[in-house]
Amino acid sequence: MLVFVYGTLTDPERVASVVETFEFVGDATLVGLHRVDGRYPTLAPGGHTEGRLLDTPDVSALDSYEGVERGLYSRVPVPGDGTSEDEIAVYVGDPTKLDVAESISWPGDGPLESRIYQYIENGMVRVRTSD
């Protein structure tokens, strides 16, 4: 599975400590979301974020590292431009749990994860490869 990474998982040594098998397949830009630094980095609507594409079959280890079960991050599918994958996984953190809630506003109503999905589904977000 391809995963767009933009924080600690851009470091090969860190990735190697989390998953057994991986490969960086190139640089990429996440269009429609920008990085916000808090306790850990997360994403917010608008702008863009530079990062890397990570290919690994061990997504459950990444989910554990990112705290998906604890609600720290959500793994969401984002359309890809110029890749062999139709969708690329992206981890988006909960601004309240990362102490950046005052600087991030997701449009829409309902729980955070549904507002993130709605924003992505409205065509606002894509992963663009550097190739």
GIMO-V361164 format. One record per backbone hydrogen bond with DSSP energy under -1.0 kcal/mol. CO is the residue of the C=O (numbers start at 1). NH is the residue of the N-H. E is the energy in kcal/mol with one decimal. If there is no record, write none. Layout:
CO_NH_E / CO_NH_E
This chain:
1_56_-2.1 / 2_89_-2.4 / 3_54_-3.1 / 5_52_-2.3 / 7_10_-1.9 / 8_11_-1.5 / 11_15_-2.3 / 12_16_-2.5 / 13_17_-1.1 / 15_18_-1.6 / 15_19_-2.8 / 23_55_-3.1 / 26_53_-3.0 / 27_130_-1.8 / 28_51_-2.5 / 29_128_-3.3 / 30_49_-1.9 / 31_126_-2.0 / 32_46_-2.5 / 34_44_-2.1 / 36_42_-2.6 / 42_36_-2.6 / 44_34_-2.7 / 47_32_-2.9 / 49_30_-3.2 / 51_28_-2.2 / 52_5_-2.9 / 53_25_-2.5 / 54_3_-2.6 / 55_23_-1.6 / 57_59_-1.1 / 58_62_-1.3 / 59_63_-3.0 / 60_64_-2.0 / 61_65_-2.4 / 62_66_-2.7 / 63_68_-2.4 / 67_72_-2.3 / 68_71_-1.4 / 72_94_-2.8 / 74_92_-2.6 / 76_90_-2.2 / 78_88_-3.1 / 79_127_-2.5 / 81_129_-1.4 / 86_80_-1.8 / 88_78_-2.3 / 89_4_-3.0 / 90_76_-3.0 / 92_74_-2.4 / 94_98_-1.3 / 95_100_-2.7 / 98_39_-2.2 / 100_103_-1.8 / 101_104_-1.0 / 111_115_-1.8 / 112_116_-2.3 / 113_117_-2.4 / 114_118_-2.3 / 115_119_-2.2 / 116_120_-2.3 / 117_121_-3.1 / 118_122_-1.6 / 119_124_-1.3 / 120_123_-1.7 / 126_31_-3.0 / 127_81_-3.2 / 128_29_-3.0
